[in-house]
Amino acid sequence: MTWLLEPDTTGQKFLLMVVAVVLFAAVMGLILFLVDRPKRIPSWVVALGFVGVPLLFLAYGLLRPGLITLWQSFFNRNGTEFIGFDNYVRAFTEGQFQQVLLVTAAWVILAPLLSAVIGLSYAVLVDRTRFEKLAKALVFVPMAISMVGASIIWKFVYEFRPDQANINQIGLLNQVLVWVGLPPQQFLIGQPWNTWFLIVVMIWIQTGFAMTVLSAAIKAIPDDIVEAARLDGLHGMGMFRYITVPSIRPALVVVLTTIAMGTLKAFDIVRTMTGGQFGTQVVANEFYTQAFRQGNQGLAAALAVVLFILVIPIIAYNVRQMRKSEEIR
């Protein structure tokens, strides 16, 4: 029965999947049978019967690893010596990691703001136009591409070849520079602009999400409010500033916070395009590097905890704004 714990062949893995599905169905069936059998049963027992098992799995799969990571962050690189907050002090005081935090901050500020601005502008421009569906579909397509796939695409866009005779540029952007008479550039090496060129990839992906959410919010603005504003003489930028933006504020908050959380976890783009070199390292890639390349488990755990702490205020603000919007409704 060792194949249940360590399946080796494809057949054993497939059989393990079948066993897991059957076991899940059996457990859920037993819970439903026990909950439905008594005629009078407290509501908390019913609730526990439905959410108890998922909560146990969540606690084991999410809470347990989080606590282990927090505990490991107080030890040295191989977990043999308790060093307290030394890993956290190092993460915030050494120049190498301060640079990582600054680059991460640039991601968190620029990517959500620019994605929201571009997405909102595009949603307003194509709203109720003749080719609205096609225009929105074109912008939303990058959302269907994985981070790694998008990174590979843009790595080809930024590809550099020396400016020499008989050498053709294969990078789209450098070929455009050659066409206009400018020398090709190494976009992914030159600091600090290479970080900006990486952020462009995230903006390219997330603009479709921002456009979709904000377009739906714009369409949800009541017609009587729009008509009343037009009767009061509002048009163009006045309508956008005093009616559209205040009306879609909850959607803007959702877009900004969601993209901000995504940029804090921006591992794929950095890993695929630069590997964190040339001053492009971010926290999400740094703790991977420390854990699997440098072998420093304690520092890697501390960086993971720092990343988690950075996400908490964004989530709290998002939840608070959602509660406010629900109270208004």
KOLTOR-940364 format. One record per atom (N, C-alpha, C, O): z, x, y. Coordinates in steps of 0.2 Angstrom, whole numbers, padded with zeros to 4 digits, always signed. Layout:
BEGIN
ZXY;...
//
This chain:
BEGIN
+0000+0004-0006;+0000+0000+0000;+0000+0004+0006;+0001+0002+0012;-0001+0011+0005;-0001+0015+0011;-0007+0013+0016;-0007+0015+0022;-0012+0010+0014;-0018+0008+0018;-0016+0003+0024;-0019+0003+0028;-0010+0000+0023;-0008-0005+0028;-0006-0001+0034;-0006-0003+0040;-0003+0005+0033;-0001+0009+0039;-0006+0014+0041;-0006+0016+0047;-0009+0017+0036;-0014+0022+0038;-0021+0021+0034;-0022+0024+0029;-0025+0016+0036;-0031+0015+0033;-0036+0020+0034;-0037+0023+0040;-0040+0022+0029;-0044+0028+0030;-0052+0026+0030;-0056+0028+0034;-0053+0021+0025;-0060+0019+0025;-0062+0013+0029;-0057+0010+0031;-0068+0012+0030;-0070+0006+0033;-0068+0000+0030;-0066-0005+0033;-0068-0001+0023;-0066-0006+0020;-0059-0008+0020;-0057-0013+0021;-0055-0002+0020;-0047-0003+0022;-0046-0006+0029;-0042-0010+0030;-0050-0003+0033;-0049-0006+0040;-0051-0013+0041;-0047-0017+0045;-0056-0015+0038;-0058-0022+0038;-0053-0026+0035;-0051-0032+0037;-0050-0024+0029;-0045-0028+0025;-0039-0028+0030;-0036-0034+0029;-0037-0023+0033;-0031-0023+0037;-0032-0028+0043;-0027-0032+0045;-0038-0029+0046;-0040-0034+0051;-0039-0041+0048;-0036-0045+0052;-0041-0042+0042;-0041-0049+0039;-0033-0050+0038;-0031-0056+0039;-0030-0046+0035;-0022-0047+0034;-0019-0048+0041;-0015-0053+0041;-0021-0045+0046;-0017-0046+0053;-0019-0053+0055;-0015-0057+0058;-0025-0055+0054;-0027-0062+0057;-0024-0067+0053;-0021-0072+0055;-0023-0066+0046;-0020-0071+0042;-0013-0071+0043;-0010-0077+0043;-0010-0066+0044;-0002-0065+0046;-0001-0069+0052;+0004-0073+0053;-0005-0068+0057;-0004-0071+0064;-0005-0079+0063;-0001-0082+0066;-0010-0081+0059;-0011-0088+0058;-0005-0091+0055;-0002-0097+0056;-0002-0087+0050;+0004-0090+0046;+0010-0090+0050;+0013-0095+0050;+0011-0085+0054;+0017-0085+0059;+0017-0091+0064;+0021-0095+0065;+0011-0092+0067;+0010-0097+0072;+0011-0104+0068;+0013-0109+0071;+0008-0105+0062;+0008-0111+0059;+0016-0113+0057;+0018-0118+0057;+0019-0107+0055;+0026-0108+0053;+0030-0111+0059;+0035-0115+0059;+0029-0107+0065;+0032-0109+0071;+0031-0116+0073;+0035-0120+0075;+0025-0118+0073;+0023-0125+0075;+0026-0130+0070;+0028-0136+0072;+0026-0128+0064;+0030-0133+0059;+0037-0134+0060;+0040-0139+0060;+0040-0128+0062;+0048-0128+0063;+0049-0132+0069;+0054-0136+0070;+0045-0131+0074;+0046-0135+0081;+0045-0142+0080;+0048-0146+0083;+0040-0144+0076;+0038-0151+0076;+0042-0155+0071;+0042-0161+0071;+0045-0152+0066;+0049-0155+0061;+0055-0159+0064;+0055-0165+0062;+0059-0157+0068;+0065-0161+0070;+0063-0166+0075;+0058-0165+0079;+0066-0172+0075;+0064-0177+0080;+0067-0176+0087;+0064-0177+0092;+0073-0173+0087;+0076-0172+0093;+0077-0164+0094;+0081-0162+0090;+0074-0161+0098;+0075-0154+0099;+0075-0152+0106;+0071-0154+0110;+0079-0147+0108;+0080-0145+0115;+0073-0142+0117;+0070-0139+0114;+0072-0143+0124;+0065-0141+0127;+0065-0133+0126;+0060-0130+0126;+0071-0130+0127;+0071-0122+0127;+0069-0120+0120;+0066-0114+0120;+0071-0123+0115;+0069-0121+0108;+0061-0122+0107;+0058-0117+0104;+0058-0127+0110;+0051-0128+0110;+0047-0122+0114;+0043-0119+0111;+0050-0121+0120;+0047-0115+0124;+0048-0109+0120;+0043-0105+0120;+0054-0107+0117;+0055-0101+0114;+0050-0101+0108;+0048-0095+0106;+0049-0106+0104;+0045-0106+0098;+0038-0104+0100;+0034-0101+0096;+0035-0106+0106;+0028-0105+0108;+0028-0098+0111;+0023-0094+0109;+0032-0096+0115;+0032-0089+0119;+0036-0084+0116;+0035-0078+0118;+0040-0085+0111;+0045-0080+0108;+0041-0074+0105;+0043-0069+0107;+0037-0076+0100;+0033-0071+0097;+0029-0067+0101;+0029-0060+0101;+0025-0070+0106;+0021-0066+0110;+0025-0061+0115;+0023-0056+0116;+0031-0064+0117;+0035-0060+0121;+0038-0054+0117;+0039-0048+0120;+0039-0055+0111;+0042-0049+0107;+0036-0044+0106;+0038-0038+0107;+0030-0046+0105;+0025-0041+0105;+0023-0038+0111;+0022-0032+0112;+0024-0041+0117;+0023-0038+0123;+0029-0033+0125;+0027-0028+0127;+0035-0035+0123;+0040-0030+0124;+0039-0024+0120;+0041-0018+0122;+0037-0025+0114;+0036-0019+0110;+0030-0015+0112;+0030-0009+0112;+0024-0018+0114;+0018-0015+0116;+0018-0012+0123;+0014-0008+0125;+0022-0015+0128;+0022-0013+0135;+0029-0011+0137;+0029-0005+0140;+0034-0014+0136;+0041-0012+0139;+0043-0006+0135;+0046-0001+0138;+0042-0006+0129;+0045+0000+0125;+0041+0007+0127;+0044+0012+0128;+0034+0007+0127;+0031+0013+0130;+0033+0015+0137;+0033+0021+0139;+0034+0010+0141;+0036+0011+0148;+0043+0014+0148;+0044+0019+0152;+0048+0012+0145;+0054+0015+0145;+0054+0022+0142;+0057+0027+0144;+0050+0023+0136;+0049+0030+0134;+0046+0035+0139;+0048+0040+0139;+0041+0032+0143;+0038+0037+0148;+0043+0038+0153;+0043+0044+0155;+0047+0033+0155;+0052+0035+0160;+0057+0040+0158;+0059+0044+0161;+0059+0039+0152;+0064+0044+0149;+0061+0051+0148;+0065+0056+0150;+0055+0051+0146;+0052+0058+0145;+0051+0062+0152;+0050+0068+0152;+0050+0058+0158;+0049+0061+0164;+0055+0065+0167;+0055+0069+0171;+0061+0064+0163;+0067+0068+0165;+0068+0074+0161;+0073+0078+0161;+0063+0076+0157;+0063+0082+0153;+0058+0087+0154;+0053+0086+0158;+0058+0093+0151;+0054+0098+0153;+0047+0097+0149;+0046+0091+0147;+0043+0102+0149;+0036+0101+0147;+0035+0099+0140;+0031+0095+0138;+0040+0101+0136;+0039+0099+0128;+0045+0095+0126;+0046+0094+0120;+0049+0092+0131;+0054+0087+0129;+0060+0090+0126;+0064+0086+0123;+0062+0096+0127;+0067+0099+0124;+0073+0100+0128;+0079+0102+0126;+0072+0100+0135;+0078+0101+0140;+0078+0096+0145;+0072+0094+0148;+0083+0093+0146;+0084+0088+0152;+0084+0092+0158;+0089+0096+0160;+0080+0090+0163;+0079+0093+0169;+0080+0088+0175;+0079+0090+0181;+0082+0082+0174;+0083+0077+0179;+0077+0076+0183;+0072+0074+0180;+0078+0076+0190;+0072+0074+0194;+0067+0079+0196;+0064+0079+0201;+0068+0085+0193;+0064+0091+0194;+0056+0089+0194;+0052+0092+0199;+0054+0085+0189;+0047+0084+0189;+0045+0080+0195;+0039+0081+0198;+0049+0075+0197;+0047+0071+0203;+0047+0075+0209;+0043+0074+0214;+0052+0080+0210;+0052+0084+0216;+0046+0088+0216;+0043+0089+0221;+0044+0091+0210;+0038+0095+0210;+0032+0091+0212;+0027+0093+0215;+0032+0084+0210;+0026+0080+0211;+0025+0079+0219;+0019+0078+0221;+0031+0079+0222;+0030+0077+0229;+0031+0083+0234;+0030+0082+0240;+0032+0089+0231;+0033+0095+0236;+0028+0100+0235;+0026+0104+0240;+0025+0101+0229;+0020+0106+0228;+0014+0104+0231;+0012+0098+0231;+0010+0109+0234;+0004+0108+0238;-0001+0105+0233;-0005+0100+0236;-0002+0107+0227;-0007+0104+0223;-0006+0097+0222;-0011+0093+0222;+0000+0094+0221;+0001+0087+0219;+0001+0083+0226;+0000+0077+0226;+0003+0086+0231;+0002+0083+0238;-0005+0081+0239;-0006+0076+0242;-0009+0086+0238;-0017+0085+0239;-0019+0079+0234;-0023+0075+0236;-0016+0079+0228;-0018+0073+0224;-0016+0067+0227;-0019+0062+0226;-0010+0066+0229;-0007+0060+0232;-0011+0058+0239;-0013+0052+0240;-0013+0063+0243;-0018+0062+0248;-0024+0059+0246;-0027+0054+0249;-0027+0062+0241;-0034+0059+0239;-0033+0052+0236;-0037+0048+0237;-0028+0051+0232;-0026+0044+0230;-0025+0039+0235;-0028+0034+0235;-0022+0041+0241;-0021+0037+0246;-0028+0035+0250;-0029+0029+0252;-0032+0040+0250;-0039+0039+0253;-0042+0033+0249;-0046+0029+0252;-0042+0034+0242;-0045+0029+0238;-0042+0022+0239;-0046+0017+0240;-0036+0022+0239;-0032+0015+0240;-0034+0012+0247;-0034+0006+0247;-0035+0016+0252;-0036+0013+0259;-0043+0011+0259;-0045+0006+0262;-0048+0016+0258;-0055+0015+0259;-0058+0010+0255;-0062+0006+0257;-0057+0011+0248;-0061+0007+0243;-0060-0001+0244;-0064-0005+0244;-0053-0003+0245;-0052-0010+0246;-0055-0013+0252;-0058-0018+0253;-0054-0009+0258;-0056-0011+0264;-0063-0012+0265;-0066-0017+0267;-0067-0007+0263;-0074-0007+0263;-0077-0012+0258;-0082-0015+0260;-0075-0012+0252;-0077-0017+0248;-0076-0024+0250;-0081-0028+0250;-0071-0026+0253;-0069-0032+0256;-0074-0034+0262;-0076-0039+0263;-0074-0029+0267;-0079-0030+0273;-0086-0031+0271;-0089-0035+0273;-0089-0027+0266;-0096-0027+0264;-0096-0034+0260;-0101-0038+0262;-0092-0035+0256;-0092-0042+0252;-0092-0048+0256;-0096-0053+0255;-0087-0048+0261;-0087-0054+0266;-0093-0054+0270;-0096-0060+0271;-0095-0049+0273;-0101-0049+0277;-0107-0052+0273;-0111-0056+0276;-0108-0049+0267;-0114-0051+0263;-0113-0059+0261;-0118-0062+0261;-0107-0061+0260;-0106-0068+0258;-0107-0073+0264;-0110-0078+0263;-0106-0071+0270;-0107-0075+0276;-0115-0075+0277;-0117-0080+0279;-0118-0069+0276;-0125-0069+0278;-0129-0073+0273;-0134-0076+0275;-0128-0073+0267;-0132-0076+0262;-0130-0083+0260;-0133-0087+0257;-0124-0085+0264;-0122-0092+0262;-0127-0097+0265;-0129-0098+0270;-0128-0102+0260;-0133-0107+0261;-0140-0105+0263;-0144-0109+0266;-0142-0099+0261;-0149-0097+0262;-0153-0099+0256;-0151-0102+0251;-0159-0098+0257;-0164-0100+0252;-0163-0096+0245;-0164-0099+0240;-0162-0090+0246;-0162-0086+0240;-0154-0084+0239;-0153-0078+0236;-0150-0088+0240;-0143-0086+0239;-0141-0084+0232;-0137-0079+0231;-0143-0088+0227;-0141-0086+0220;-0144-0079+0218;-0140-0075+0215;-0150-0078+0220;-0153-0072+0218;-0150-0066+0222;-0148-0061+0219;-0148-0067+0228;-0145-0062+0232;-0138-0060+0230;-0136-0054+0229;-0134-0065+0228;-0128-0064+0225;-0128-0061+0218;-0124-0056+0217;-0133-0063+0214;-0133-0060+0207;-0135-0052+0208;-0132-0048+0204;-0139-0050+0212;-0140-0043+0213;-0134-0039+0215;-0134-0033+0213;-0130-0042+0219;-0124-0038+0221;-0119-0038+0216;-0115-0033+0215;-0119-0043+0212;-0114-0044+0207;-0115-0040+0200;-0111-0039+0196;-0121-0038+0199;-0124-0035+0193;-0119-0028+0192;-0117-0027+0186;-0118-0024+0197;-0114-0018+0195;-0107-0020+0192;-0104-0016+0189;-0104-0026+0193;-0098-0028+0190;-0099-0028+0182;-0094-0027+0179;-0105-0029+0180;-0106-0029+0173;-0106-0022+0170;-0107-0022+0163;-0107-0017+0174;-0107-0010+0171;-0100-0007+0171;-0096-0008+0175;-0099-0004+0165;-0093+0000+0165;-0092+0005+0170;-0097+0008+0173;-0086+0007+0171;-0084+0013+0176;-0088+0019+0174;-0091+0023+0178;-0088+0021+0167;-0091+0027+0165;-0099+0026+0166;-0102+0031+0168;-0102+0020+0164;-0109+0019+0165;-0111+0020+0172;-0116+0023+0174;-0107+0017+0177;-0108+0018+0184;-0108+0025+0186;-0112+0027+0190;-0103+0028+0184;-0102+0035+0186;-0108+0040+0184;-0110+0044+0187;-0111+0038+0178;-0116+0042+0175;-0122+0041+0180;-0126+0045+0181;-0123+0034+0181;-0129+0032+0186;-0129+0036+0192;-0133+0039+0195;-0123+0036+0195;-0122+0039+0202;-0122+0047+0202;-0123+0050+0207;-0120+0049+0196;-0120+0057+0195;-0128+0059+0195;-0129+0064+0198;-0132+0055+0193;-0139+0056+0193;-0142+0055+0200;-0146+0059+0203;-0139+0050+0204;-0141+0049+0211;-0139+0056+0215;-0143+0058+0219;-0133+0059+0214;-0131+0064+0217;-0133+0071+0214;-0131+0076+0217;-0137+0071+0209;-0139+0077+0206;-0142+0082+0210;-0146+0080+0215;-0140+0088+0210;-0143+0094+0214;-0147+0099+0210;-0145+0101+0205;-0152+0101+0213;-0157+0106+0211;-0158+0111+0217;-0158+0109+0222;-0158+0118+0215;-0158+0123+0221;-0165+0122+0224;-0170+0120+0221;-0165+0123+0231;-0171+0122+0235;-0175+0128+0234;-0176+0132+0239;-0179+0128+0229;-0184+0133+0227;-0190+0131+0225;-0191+0125+0224;-0195+0135+0225;-0202+0133+0224;-0203+0131+0216;-0199+0134+0212;-0207+0126+0215;-0208+0124+0208;-0202+0120+0205;-0202+0119+0199;-0197+0119+0209;-0191+0115+0206;-0190+0108+0210;-0190+0108+0216;-0191+0103+0206;-0191+0096+0208;-0184+0093+0208;-0180+0095+0203;-0182+0090+0213;-0176+0086+0213;-0176+0080+0209;-0181+0076+0209;-0171+0079+0204;-0171+0073+0200;-0165+0068+0203;-0165+0063+0201;-0161+0071+0208;-0157+0066+0211;-0160+0062+0216;-0163+0065+0220;-0159+0056+0216;-0162+0051+0221;-0160+0053+0228;-0165+0054+0232;-0154+0054+0229;-0152+0056+0236;-0155+0062+0239;-0157+0063+0245;-0155+0067+0235;-0157+0074+0237;-0165+0074+0238;-0168+0077+0242;-0168+0070+0234;-0176+0069+0234;-0177+0066+0241;-0182+0067+0244;-0173+0061+0243;-0174+0058+0250;-0173+0063+0255;-0177+0063+0260;-0168+0067+0254;-0167+0072+0259;-0173+0077+0260;-0175+0079+0265;-0176+0079+0254;-0182+0083+0254;-0188+0080+0257;-0191+0083+0261;-0188+0073+0256;-0194+0070+0259;-0194+0070+0267;-0199+0070+0270;-0187+0069+0270;-0187+0069+0277;-0186+0076+0280;-0185+0077+0286;-0187+0081+0276;-0187+0088+0278;-0180+0092+0278;-0179+0097+0282;-0175+0089+0275;-0168+0092+0275;-0167+0095+0268;-0170+0093+0263;-0163+0100+0268;-0161+0104+0262;-0157+0100+0258;-0153+0096+0260;-0158+0100+0251;-0153+0096+0246;-0146+0099+0247;-0145+0104+0249;-0142+0094+0245;-0134+0096+0246;-0131+0095+0239;-0133+0091+0235;-0126+0098+0238;-0121+0098+0232;-0116+0093+0234;-0110+0094+0236;-0117+0086+0233;-0113+0081+0236;-0106+0081+0232;-0101+0079+0235;-0106+0083+0226;-0100+0082+0222;-0096+0089+0222;-0090+0089+0219;-0098+0093+0226;-0094+0100+0226;-0091+0101+0233;-0085+0103+0234;-0094+0099+0238;-0092+0100+0245;-0086+0096+0247;-0086+0090+0247;-0081+0099+0249;-0075+0096+0251;-0075+0095+0259;-0077+0099+0262;-0071+0089+0261;-0068+0084+0258;-0073+0078+0256;-0071+0072+0254;-0079+0079+0258;-0084+0073+0258;-0086+0071+0251;-0088+0065+0250;-0084+0075+0246;-0086+0073+0239;-0081+0068+0237;-0083+0064+0233;-0075+0067+0239;-0071+0062+0238;-0074+0055+0240;-0074+0050+0237;-0077+0055+0246;-0080+0050+0249;-0086+0047+0244;-0087+0041+0243;-0090+0052+0242;-0095+0050+0238;-0093+0047+0231;-0097+0043+0228;-0087+0049+0229;-0084+0046+0223;-0082+0039+0224;-0083+0034+0220;-0079+0038+0230;-0076+0031+0232;-0082+0026+0233;-0082+0020+0232;-0088+0029+0235;-0094+0025+0236;-0096+0021+0229;-0098+0015+0229;-0094+0025+0223;-0096+0022+0217;-0091+0016+0216;-0093+0010+0213;-0085+0017+0217;-0080+0011+0217;-0082+0005+0221;-0081-0001+0219;-0084+0007+0227;-0086+0001+0232;-0092-0002+0229;-0093-0008+0229;-0097+0001+0226;-0103-0001+0223;-0101-0006+0218;-0104-0012+0217;-0096-0005+0214;-0094-0009+0208;-0090-0015+0211;-0091-0021+0209;-0085-0014+0216;-0081-0019+0217;-0083-0024+0223;-0080-0029+0224;-0089-0022+0226;-0091-0027+0231;-0094-0033+0228;-0093-0038+0232;-0096-0033+0222;-0098-0039+0219;-0093-0044+0218;-0093-0050+0219;-0087-0041+0216;-0081-0045+0215;-0078-0048+0221;-0077-0054+0222;-0078-0044+0227;-0076-0046+0233;-0081-0052+0236;-0078-0057+0238;-0087-0051+0235;-0092-0056+0238;-0091-0062+0234;-0091-0068+0237;-0090-0062+0227;-0089-0068+0223;-0083-0072+0225;-0084-0078+0227;-0078-0069+0226;-0071-0073+0228;-0072-0075+0235;-0070-0081+0236;-0074-0071+0239;-0074-0073+0246;-0079-0079+0248;-0078-0083+0252;-0085-0078+0244;-0090-0083+0245;-0087-0090+0242;-0089-0095+0246;-0084-0090+0237;-0081-0096+0234;-0076-0099+0239;-0075-0105+0240;-0072-0095+0243;-0067-0097+0248;-0070-0100+0254;-0068-0104+0257;-0076-0097+0256;-0080-0099+0262;-0082-0106+0260;-0082-0111+0264;-0085-0107+0254;-0088-0114+0252;-0082-0119+0252;-0083-0125+0252;-0076-0117+0251;-0070-0121+0250;-0067-0124+0257;-0063-0128+0257;-0070-0121+0262;-0068-0123+0269;-0070-0130+0270;-0076-0131+0270;-0065-0134+0272;-0067-0141+0273;-0073-0142+0279;-0072-0139+0284;-0077-0146+0277;-0083-0147+0282;-0080-0150+0289;-0083-0149+0294;-0075-0154+0289;-0073-0157+0295;-0070-0152+0300;-0070-0153+0306;-0067-0147+0297;-0064-0141+0301;-0070-0137+0304;-0070-0136+0310;-0076-0136+0300;-0081-0133+0303;-0085-0137+0308;-0087-0134+0314;-0086-0143+0307;-0089-0148+0312;-0085-0148+0318;-0087-0148+0324;-0078-0149+0318;-0074-0149+0324;-0074-0143+0328;-0074-0143+0334;-0075-0137+0324;-0075-0131+0328;-0082-0130+0332;-0082-0128+0337;-0087-0133+0329;-0094-0133+0332;-0094-0137+0338;-0097-0136+0343;-0090-0143+0337;-0090-0147+0343;-0086-0144+0349;-0087-0146+0355;-0081-0140+0347;-0077-0136+0352;-0081-0131+0355;-0079-0127+0360;-0087-0129+0353;-0091-0124+0356;-0091-0117+0352;-0094-0112+0355;-0088-0117+0346;-0088-0111+0342;-0094-0110+0338;-0097-0114+0335;-0097-0104+0339;-0103-0102+0335;-0103-0095+0334;-0099-0091+0337;-0107-0093+0329;-0108-0085+0327;-0101-0082+0326;-0097-0084+0322;-0100-0077+0330;-0094-0073+0329;-0087-0076+0330;-0082-0075+0327;-0088-0081+0335;-0082-0085+0336;-0080-0089+0330;-0074-0090+0329;-0085-0092+0327;-0083-0096+0321;-0081-0092+0315;-0076-0094+0312;-0084-0086+0315;-0081-0081+0310;-0074-0079+0311;-0070-0079+0306;-0073-0077+0317;-0066-0075+0319;-0060-0080+0319;-0055-0079+0316;-0062-0086+0321;-0056-0091+0322;-0056-0096+0317;-0051-0099+0316;-0061-0097+0313;-0061-0102+0307;-0062-0099+0300;-0058-0100+0296;-0067-0095+0300;-0069-0092+0293;-0063-0087+0290;-0060-0089+0285;-0062-0082+0294;-0057-0077+0292;-0050-0080+0291;-0047-0079+0286;-0047-0084+0296;-0040-0087+0294;-0040-0092+0288;-0035-0093+0285;-0046-0096+0287;-0046-0100+0281;-0046-0097+0275;-0044-0100+0270;-0049-0091+0274;-0050-0087+0268;-0045-0082+0267;-0046-0077+0263;-0040-0082+0271;-0035-0076+0271;-0032-0075+0264;-0031-0070+0262;-0030-0081+0261;-0027-0080+0254;-0032-0076+0249;-0030-0072+0245;-0038-0078+0250;-0043-0075+0246;-0044-0067+0248;-0045-0063+0243;-0044-0066+0254;-0044-0059+0256;-0038-0055+0253;-0039-0049+0251;-0032-0058+0253;-0027-0054+0251;-0028-0053+0243;-0026-0047+0241;-0030-0058+0240;-0031-0057+0232;-0036-0051+0231;-0035-0047+0227;-0042-0051+0235;-0047-0046+0234;-0044-0039+0236;-0045-0034+0232;-0041-0038+0242;-0038-0032+0244;-0033-0029+0239;-0034-0023+0237;-0029-0033+0237;-0023-0031+0232;-0026-0029+0225;-0024-0025+0222;-0031-0034+0223;-0034-0032+0216;-0038-0026+0216;-0037-0022+0211;-0042-0025+0221;-0046-0019+0221;-0041-0013+0222;-0043-0007+0220;-0036-0013+0226;-0031-0008+0227;-0028-0006+0221;-0027+0000+0220;-0026-0011+0217;-0023-0009+0210;-0028-0006+0206;-0027-0001+0202;-0035-0008+0206;-0040-0004+0202;-0041+0003+0205;-0042+0007+0200;-0041+0004+0211;-0042+0011+0213;-0036+0016+0212;-0037+0022+0211;-0030+0013+0211;-0024+0017+0209;-0025+0020+0202;-0023+0025+0200;-0029+0016+0198;-0031+0018+0191;-0038+0021+0190;-0040+0021+0185;-0040+0023+0196;-0047+0026+0196;-0047+0032+0192;-0047+0038+0195;-0048+0032+0185;-0048+0038+0181;-0055+0039+0179;-0057+0045+0179;-0059+0034+0177;-0065+0035+0174;-0070+0038+0178;-0074+0043+0176;-0071+0036+0185;-0075+0039+0189;-0074+0046+0191;-0079+0050+0190;-0068+0048+0192;-0066+0055+0193;-0067+0059+0187;-0070+0065+0187;-0065+0057+0181;-0066+0061+0175;-0073+0062+0173;-0075+0067+0171;-0077+0057+0174;-0084+0058+0172;-0088+0062+0177;-0093+0066+0175;-0087+0061+0184;-0091+0064+0189;-0089+0071+0191;-0093+0076+0192;-0083+0073+0191;-0080+0079+0193;-0075+0082+0189;-0073+0088+0189;-0072+0078+0185;-0066+0080+0181;-0060+0082+0185;-0056+0086+0182;-0060+0080+0191;-0054+0081+0195;-0055+0088+0199;-0050+0090+0203;-0060+0091+0198;-0061+0098+0202;-0064+0097+0209;-0065+0091+0211;-0064+0102+0213;-0066+0102+0219;-0063+0098+0224;-0066+0095+0229;-0056+0097+0223;-0052+0093+0228;-0053+0086+0227;-0051+0082+0232;-0055+0083+0221;-0056+0076+0220;-0051+0073+0215;-0051+0067+0213;-0046+0077+0213;-0041+0074+0209;-0037+0069+0211;-0035+0069+0217;-0036+0063+0207;-0031+0058+0209;-0026+0057+0204;-0026+0061+0199;-0021+0053+0205;-0015+0053+0201;-0016+0051+0194;-0014+0054+0189;-0021+0046+0193;-0022+0043+0186;-0026+0049+0182;-0024+0049+0176;-0030+0053+0185;-0033+0059+0181;-0028+0065+0180;-0029+0068+0176;-0024+0065+0185;-0019+0071+0185;-0014+0071+0180;-0013+0076+0176;-0011+0065+0178;-0007+0064+0173;-0010+0065+0166;-0007+0067+0161;-0016+0063+0166;-0020+0064+0160;-0021+0072+0159;-0020+0074+0153;-0023+0075+0164;-0024+0083+0164;-0018+0086+0162;-0018+0091+0157;-0012+0084+0165;-0006+0087+0163;-0003+0086+0156;-0001+0090+0153;-0005+0080+0153;-0003+0078+0147;-0007+0081+0141;-0004+0084+0136;-0014+0081+0142;-0018+0083+0137;-0022+0090+0138;-0024+0093+0133;-0022+0092+0144;-0025+0099+0145;-0019+0104+0146;-0020+0110+0143;-0014+0103+0150;-0009+0108+0152;-0003+0107+0147;+0001+0112+0146;-0003+0102+0143;+0003+0101+0138;+0010+0100+0142;+0015+0101+0138;+0010+0098+0148;+0016+0096+0151;+0018+0089+0151;+0016+0085+0155;+0021+0087+0146;+0023+0080+0145;+0028+0077+0150;+0027+0071+0152;+0032+0081+0152;+0037+0079+0157;+0034+0077+0163;+0035+0072+0166;+0030+0082+0166;+0027+0081+0173;+0022+0075+0172;+0021+0071+0177;+0018+0075+0166;+0013+0069+0166;+0017+0062+0166;+0014+0058+0169;+0023+0062+0162;+0026+0056+0162;+0029+0054+0169;+0029+0048+0171;+0031+0059+0173;+0033+0058+0180;+0028+0055+0184;+0029+0051+0188;+0022+0058+0184;+0016+0056+0187;+0014+0048+0185;+0012+0044+0190;+0015+0047+0179;+0013+0040+0177;+0018+0035+0180;+0017+0030+0182;+0025+0037+0180;+0030+0033+0183;+0028+0032+0191;+0029+0027+0193;+0026+0037+0194;+0025+0037+0201;+0019+0032+0202;+0019+0028+0207;+0014+0032+0198;+0008+0028+0198;+0011+0021+0198;+0008+0016+0201;+0015+0019+0193;+0018+0013+0192;+0022+0010+0198;+0021+0004+0200;+0026+0015+0201;+0030+0013+0207;+0025+0011+0213;+0027+0007+0216;+0020+0015+0213;+0015+0013+0219;+0012+0006+0218;+0010+0003+0223;+0011+0004+0212;+0008-0002+0210;+0012-0008+0212;+0010-0014+0214;+0019-0007+0211;+0024-0013+0212;+0023-0016+0218;+0023-0022+0219;+0023-0012+0224;+0023-0016+0231;+0017-0020+0231;+0017-0026+0234;+0011-0018+0229;+0005-0022+0229;+0006-0028+0225;+0004-0033+0228;+0008-0028+0219;+0009-0034+0215;+0014-0039+0219;+0013-0045+0219;+0020-0036+0221;+0025-0040+0224;+0022-0044+0231;+0023-0050+0232;+0018-0040+0235;+0015-0043+0240;+0010-0049+0238;+0009-0054+0241;+0006-0047+0233;+0001-0052+0231;+0004-0058+0228;+0002-0064+0230;+0010-0058+0224;+0013-0064+0222;+0016-0068+0228;+0016-0074+0228;+0019-0064+0233;+0022-0067+0239;+0017-0071+0242;+0018-0077+0244;+0011-0068+0243;+0006-0072+0247;+0003-0078+0243;+0002-0083+0246;+0003-0077+0236;+0001-0083+0232;+0006-0089+0233;+0004-0095+0233;+0012-0087+0233;+0017-0092+0233;+0017-0096+0240;+0018-0102+0241;+0015-0092+0245;+0015-0095+0252;+0009-0100+0252;+0009-0105+0255;+0003-0098+0249;-0003-0102+0249;-0001-0108+0245;-0004-0114+0247;+0002-0108+0240;+0004-0114+0236;+0009-0118+0240;+0008-0125+0239;+0013-0116+0244;+0018-0120+0248;+0014-0124+0253;+0015-0129+0255;+0009-0120+0256;+0005-0124+0261;+0001-0129+0258;+0000-0135+0261;-0002-0129+0252;-0005-0134+0249;-0001-0140+0247;-0003-0145+0244;
//
